Amino acid sequence: MKAFAACLAAFLLGLTGCAPTSTESPPAGANIVAVIGAIHGQHRSSERYSLDVLRDAIVKFDPDIVLVELPSDRFAIASANFDKFGEVRESRADDFPELTDVVFPLRKTLGFTMIPVAAWTPEIAADRRAVEKRLARDPARSKDWLAYQAAIQLYGKAVSGHSDDPDFIHSQASDEAVKARQESYERLFGKDLGAGGWRAINAAHLANINAALDAVTGQEKRILILFGAWHKYKIVEALAARQDVFLAEAAPLFDQ
């Protein structure tokens, strides 16, 4: 653990609803984990949750390890390009300015390790788009599609005015809104979507995340998991099942 670990532990006492332990400080050997939800391209246009705001939050947490939303093959290319050219130059990573403009540059200054944990593949994405297009045009599934559109509208109302607010994004209200929308999506279309279904793709992401956490269990590392904000509630729920993790709330990292 880095030099100011004791200070951080004291800091966390006021921040975290500790899971899975009931004590008020990290148990011996536990890794301290924070989950930050990213808004991808919206970081470039948002003032409330700009890339600078995200950068400051990561610096405040000062992680030893950052688990990132890239598959291993794309990460290898992105990392090699960044080391060689000072730019990521990888198509999937380019969709995530939180990585290209923040995490990769911070790796040099903060010295953390980046680990890719996304299960995404181009094939999964293409298959999902094709199935969604078919379902939207299938008269036999019109009721399902209308129900999904209603869930989207309810979600839109719940997050209206807050979609780029990091305090809201890292709140239970946000998690509940996302969960209502995405669990409807899974209930209606999960079987149709296969590997691209909400439950299936998150299970695949979580398998990679858990493998990465297993590799450092008991090492008292500070670990940041940076994923699209919609995935955050799934990750937090999974972390609650781990006895080797002390979960730090992310919202206070954005306090000015």
Secondary structure, DSSP 8 states (H G I E B T S, - for coil): --TTHHHHHHHHHTT---SS--SSS--TT-EEEEEEEE-GGGGGT-STT-HHHHHHHHHHH--SEEEESS-HHHHHHHHHHHHHHSS---TTGGG-HIIIIIIHHHHHHH--EEEE-----HHHHHHHHHHHHHHHH-GGGHHHHHHHHHHHHHHHHHHTTTTT-HHHHTSHHHHHHHHHHHHHHHHHHHHHHGGGSHHHHHHHHHHHHHHHHHTTTTS--EEEEEEEGGGHHHHHHHHTT-TTEEEE-SGGGG--
